[in-house]
Amino acid sequence: MRSTPEPVATRLKHGSTIVIRALDGIDGMRRAGAFGDLAERPRAERFDTAWTHFAEAELDFLSRIDHVNHIALVAIRAGGDCAEIGIARCVRLAPRSVEAEIAVTVLSPYRRAGAGGRLLGRLAQVAARRGISRLHAVFSADNPGMEGMLRRLNARIDQATARQRRAEIDAVAVSELWSRAFRPVARLPAAS
């Protein structure tokens, strides 16, 4: 099995193409700063707090990516400046477990364009190929975009707390659904 997922391209709802590729440990450290570009509401939806920065231990965790137990993908704009637009990751609940916790974060200008769904679809595809069959997510009850995306993927959603929802996703079914949406990228666009 290839340890690093191959880059793929997909088209967003408005017609632009994005490339989804593996995030590596160095990327994880460097891109942690990209969360500072999140608007206040998306940041609160993702972190359920007035989060402002990562602690050293969090950065260490985010940078330990093996693409087996901790899979992380980044979406970038194809061509031009290759700017990052979103990150998706899943972490197995235990080594070799068939279950993993997921997180998907997309910068505000790309919300409702399909970037989150495409990131999650590719993440499910990679996870399923590595033996992960169930994905779990916890998200803000005030995030209708996330809930809508998860419902379109037939996620089972229930109440986690008064302010949070919990979702369970069949990674294999989502992988099959998205298998036709992605095409391999022969060569990655040059980073700026």
N, C-alpha and C positions, 0 to 999 in steps of 0.2 A: 504494500500500500504506500502510495506517495504521502510523505509526511506533511508537506505544505500544499494546501489546495491550489489548483491552477486558477489563474485570473480568468474571469468571464466578463462579457459585456452584455448589457441589457438596455432597453429603451424605456425612458420614463413616459408618463402620460402625456406630457407636453412635447414629446418628440426628441428630446436630447438623449444622448447616450452616456451611460455611466459604466465604469469598470469597477468590478468588485474583486478585490484581491486579498490575499492573506496579510494579516498584520503580524509583524514580528516583534520581538522584545524591544528592540531599539525604537521602532515605530511607536510602541505602546508608551514609552517614556516621553518621546517627543510630542506625540499627539494628545497626551493627557491635557495639554494646554488648550487644545481645540475646544474643550468643554467650556472654556471661558467665553467662547463666541455664542453660546446658547443664550437666548433671551431669558429673562427672569422666569416667566411662566413655564416654558419647557424644562428649565432647570429644576423648578419645584416639582413638576410632574414626574421627572425622572428620579430625583433624589429625595422627594418628599421632605425637603428641608431647605433652609436658606444656605445651601452649600456654596462655598466660594473657592475652595482649592482641595487638592488631594494631599493627604498625609503621606509621609515617606513609606509607611507600610502598605498603603493602598497602591502607590506607584509601583512598589516592588511586586505586589500581586498582579497588577495589570500588565506588567512586563514579562511575567513568566508564562509564555504561550508555547505549548508543544503541539497544538493542532490534533491532539488525541483526547486529552482530558480537559484542555482549555483551548477552545477554538475561537479565534478572533478575526474578523473581516472588516475591511474598510472600503467604502464607496468613494470613488473620485470621479470628477468630471473628465470625460474622455477628451483628449486634445487640449489645445490652449494651455491654461494654467494648471490643469490636473488638480484643482483644489479639492480637499476632502469635504464630503458632504454628510457622511454618517459612519457610524461604527456599530457592529453587531458582534456579540460574543456569547458563548455558552460555556459553562463549567459543569463537568459531571458532579453529581452529588457525592460520589465516592469513586475511586479508581475502578475502571471497568464497569461502572454502573450503566444501565440503559437509560437513565434519567439525568437531565441536565437543567440547570437554571440559566435562563437567557436574559439578555439586556439588549435593547436596540435604541440608539439615539441618533436622531437626524437633525441637522441644523434647520432652523425655521424656514428659510426660503425654499427648502425642498420637501417640506411637509405637504401632504395631500397631492404630491406629484407621483407617488408610488415608490419613492426611494426606500422607505421603511419596509414595505411589503416585499420588495425585491431583495433587500438585505436579509430579511427574515427567511425568505424562500431559499436563498442560496445557503444561509446558515443551516437550515433544516436539511438541505441536500447533502452538505458536507458532513453534518452530524450523523445522518442516517447511514452514510457510507462508512462511518467509524463505529457503528453499532449502537448509536443512541436512538432510541425509538420514541421517547417522550420528553418534551420540552416544557418547562414550567416558567411562568413569568408572574411577577407582581407589579402592578402599575396603579397609578392614581385613578381614583373614581372620577376625577375631574378631567380625564383625558379621553374624550369621545373618539378622537382619531385613532388612538391605539386600540380601543375596544372595537371600533369598526373594522380595523385591519385584522384583528384576531378573529372576529366573527366571520369574516370572509374566508378565513382559513379553517373554518369549522372548529375553532377552539372551544373547549368547555370552560365557561367563565362563571365564577361565583364570587361572593363577598369574602374578602380576607379580613378587613377591619372596616370601621365606618368610613375611612378615607381611602381604602385600597381595594382593588379587585385582584383576584388570582385567576390565572388561565393555565390550562393544560392543552398542549398541542401534540398531535400525532405527527412526529417528524417524518416518518416514512410516507404517509399520505401527502403531506405538504411537499416533500421531495419529489414525489411522482407528479404532483400538480405542476411544479415549477420546472421539471426537467426539460421541457421544450422552450422555456423562456430565456435560457442562457446559451450563449455561444462562446466557445473558447477564444481567447485573445492571443493571436500569434506573437505579438510584441506589445509590451506595455508602453503607453505614452511616456515620454521623457518627463521626469519630475522637474518642477521649476524650483 
